[in-house]
Amino acid sequence: MIAPTLHTERLTLRMPVLGDFEHRAAFYASDRSVWEGGPLSRVQAWRVWASEVGQWPLMGYGPFSVDAGGAYVGEVGIYHAADYPAPELGWFVVPAAEGRGYAREAAQAVMAWVRRAFGWDTITNIIDPGNARSIALGLRLGGRIDAAQPGIDPGDVVIVHDLRGFA
């Protein structure tokens, strides 16, 4: 399976392509990746990115590459590595796209797609407690922190989103 193409007012969410990897490699080479287990070497970044993209044919969901006006601005989608307790809604934006609401707009589109495609009632974010910006975004998306939900690492902040309001 390949990703469907989703559209919002400003964005196109599409199947990742090989050229998108350069953005993730740059992210994982930077200090910005500290909340995602980085920094990582290019080889390690490839393994992470390729396994995430590989979720599409294996699971029927995965990350969408996000374009704004034809320019790549990040990735938003459903991540489900072997050590995750359940599918997780996650995001990544390139530095030039931060603060423009792209991650929020794309995440809302993914949430609606997940509800339509799979009928899930909820989805979670699993966020490192030091990643205040991602926690704030999870809450702006209408989620609530649920300390009873399992994370990946000790202390992870788990935010639960009710998808039943999405058509």
FIDO-151982 format. One record per residue (C-alpha): z, y, x; residue number from 1; residue in one letter. Coordinates in steps of 0.2 Angstrom, whole numbers, plus 5000, padded with zeros to 4 digits. Layout:
BEGIN
((Z; Y; X); NUM; 'a');
...
This chain:
BEGIN
((5000; 5000; 5000); 1; 'm');
((4997; 5018; 5006); 2; 'i');
((5006; 5033; 4999); 3; 'a');
((5000; 5041; 4984); 4; 'p');
((4996; 5060; 4986); 5; 't');
((5008; 5071; 4977); 6; 'l');
((5005; 5090; 4974); 7; 'h');
((5017; 5104; 4971); 8; 't');
((5014; 5122; 4969); 9; 'e');
((5013; 5125; 4988); 10; 'r');
((5012; 5108; 4995); 11; 'l');
((5003; 5092; 4997); 12; 't');
((5012; 5076; 5001); 13; 'l');
((5001; 5062; 5008); 14; 'r');
((5001; 5046; 5019); 15; 'm');
((5005; 5050; 5037); 16; 'p');
((4991; 5049; 5049); 17; 'v');
((4992; 5045; 5068); 18; 'l');
((4990; 5064; 5072); 19; 'g');
((5007; 5068; 5063); 20; 'd');
((5016; 5058; 5076); 21; 'f');
((5015; 5072; 5089); 22; 'e');
((5026; 5083; 5078); 23; 'h');
((5039; 5069; 5077); 24; 'r');
((5038; 5066; 5096); 25; 'a');
((5041; 5084; 5099); 26; 'a');
((5056; 5084; 5087); 27; 'f');
((5064; 5068; 5095); 28; 'y');
((5062; 5076; 5112); 29; 'a');
((5072; 5091; 5107); 30; 's');
((5090; 5095; 5104); 31; 'd');
((5086; 5097; 5086); 32; 'r');
((5086; 5078; 5085); 33; 's');
((5104; 5076; 5089); 34; 'v');
((5108; 5072; 5070); 35; 'w');
((5095; 5058; 5070); 36; 'e');
((5100; 5049; 5085); 37; 'g');
((5091; 5059; 5098); 38; 'g');
((5085; 5065; 5109); 39; 'p');
((5073; 5050; 5111); 40; 'l');
((5059; 5046; 5123); 41; 's');
((5041; 5046; 5117); 42; 'r');
((5041; 5027; 5116); 43; 'v');
((5058; 5027; 5106); 44; 'q');
((5051; 5040; 5095); 45; 'a');
((5035; 5030; 5092); 46; 'w');
((5046; 5015; 5087); 47; 'r');
((5056; 5025; 5074); 48; 'v');
((5041; 5034; 5067); 49; 'w');
((5030; 5018; 5066); 50; 'a');
((5043; 5008; 5058); 51; 's');
((5046; 5022; 5045); 52; 'e');
((5027; 5023; 5041); 53; 'v');
((5026; 5004; 5041); 54; 'g');
((5038; 5004; 5025); 55; 'q');
((5023; 5009; 5014); 56; 'w');
((5014; 4992; 5015); 57; 'p');
((5031; 4982; 5016); 58; 'l');
((5041; 4991; 5003); 59; 'm');
((5030; 5002; 4993); 60; 'g');
((5038; 5018; 4998); 61; 'y');
((5041; 5028; 5014); 62; 'g');
((5039; 5045; 5022); 63; 'p');
((5026; 5057; 5015); 64; 'f');
((5018; 5070; 5027); 65; 's');
((5019; 5087; 5020); 66; 'v');
((5006; 5100; 5022); 67; 'd');
((5007; 5118; 5016); 68; 'a');
((4990; 5127; 5016); 69; 'g');
((4982; 5113; 5026); 70; 'g');
((4995; 5114; 5040); 71; 'a');
((5008; 5100; 5043); 72; 'y');
((5025; 5106; 5040); 73; 'v');
((5036; 5090; 5040); 74; 'g');
((5040; 5074; 5032); 75; 'e');
((5050; 5070; 5016); 76; 'v');
((5052; 5053; 5009); 77; 'g');
((5061; 5037; 5006); 78; 'i');
((5068; 5029; 5022); 79; 'y');
((5075; 5011; 5022); 80; 'h');
((5079; 5004; 5039); 81; 'a');
((5087; 4987; 5041); 82; 'a');
((5104; 4995; 5043); 83; 'd');
((5103; 5007; 5028); 84; 'y');
((5114; 5001; 5013); 85; 'p');
((5100; 5007; 5001); 86; 'a');
((5084; 5017; 5001); 87; 'p');
((5088; 5035; 5007); 88; 'e');
((5079; 5052; 5003); 89; 'l');
((5077; 5061; 5019); 90; 'g');
((5067; 5075; 5027); 91; 'w');
((5061; 5083; 5043); 92; 'f');
((5052; 5100; 5045); 93; 'v');
((5044; 5108; 5060); 94; 'v');
((5054; 5123; 5067); 95; 'p');
((5041; 5136; 5060); 96; 'a');
((5043; 5129; 5043); 97; 'a');
((5062; 5130; 5042); 98; 'e');
((5070; 5141; 5029); 99; 'g');
((5054; 5142; 5018); 100; 'r');
((5060; 5130; 5004); 101; 'g');
((5047; 5117; 5009); 102; 'y');
((5059; 5102; 5011); 103; 'a');
((5067; 5106; 4994); 104; 'r');
((5051; 5107; 4985); 105; 'e');
((5044; 5091; 4993); 106; 'a');
((5061; 5082; 4990); 107; 'a');
((5060; 5087; 4972); 108; 'q');
((5042; 5080; 4971); 109; 'a');
((5048; 5064; 4979); 110; 'v');
((5063; 5062; 4967); 111; 'm');
((5052; 5064; 4952); 112; 'a');
((5039; 5051; 4960); 113; 'w');
((5053; 5039; 4963); 114; 'v');
((5059; 5040; 4945); 115; 'r');
((5042; 5037; 4938); 116; 'r');
((5036; 5024; 4950); 117; 'a');
((5052; 5013; 4952); 118; 'f');
((5063; 5019; 4937); 119; 'g');
((5078; 5021; 4949); 120; 'w');
((5093; 5030; 4942); 121; 'd');
((5099; 5037; 4958); 122; 't');
((5095; 5040; 4976); 123; 'i');
((5106; 5045; 4991); 124; 't');
((5105; 5056; 5006); 125; 'n');
((5115; 5049; 5021); 126; 'i');
((5119; 5064; 5033); 127; 'i');
((5128; 5066; 5049); 128; 'd');
((5143; 5076; 5045); 129; 'p');
((5138; 5089; 5058); 130; 'g');
((5121; 5093; 5050); 131; 'n');
((5127; 5107; 5039); 132; 'a');
((5110; 5112; 5034); 133; 'r');
((5105; 5095; 5028); 134; 's');
((5121; 5093; 5018); 135; 'i');
((5118; 5110; 5010); 136; 'a');
((5100; 5105; 5005); 137; 'l');
((5106; 5089; 4997); 138; 'g');
((5119; 5099; 4987); 139; 'l');
((5106; 5112; 4982); 140; 'r');
((5095; 5098; 4976); 141; 'l');
((5109; 5094; 4963); 142; 'g');
((5117; 5080; 4972); 143; 'g');
((5136; 5077; 4974); 144; 'r');
((5145; 5070; 4989); 145; 'i');
((5152; 5053; 4985); 146; 'd');
((5164; 5047; 4999); 147; 'a');
((5165; 5030; 4991); 148; 'a');
((5147; 5026; 4995); 149; 'q');
((5143; 5018; 5011); 150; 'p');
((5134; 5027; 5025); 151; 'g');
((5126; 5020; 5041); 152; 'i');
((5139; 5027; 5054); 153; 'd');
((5157; 5031; 5051); 154; 'p');
((5160; 5048; 5044); 155; 'g');
((5142; 5050; 5036); 156; 'd');
((5141; 5061; 5022); 157; 'v');
((5133; 5052; 5007); 158; 'v');
((5126; 5063; 4993); 159; 'i');
((5121; 5055; 4977); 160; 'v');
((5107; 5062; 4966); 161; 'h');
((5105; 5057; 4948); 162; 'd');
((5086; 5055; 4945); 163; 'l');
((5087; 5052; 4926); 164; 'r');
((5083; 5070; 4922); 165; 'g');
((5066; 5068; 4931); 166; 'f');
((5051; 5063; 4921); 167; 'a');
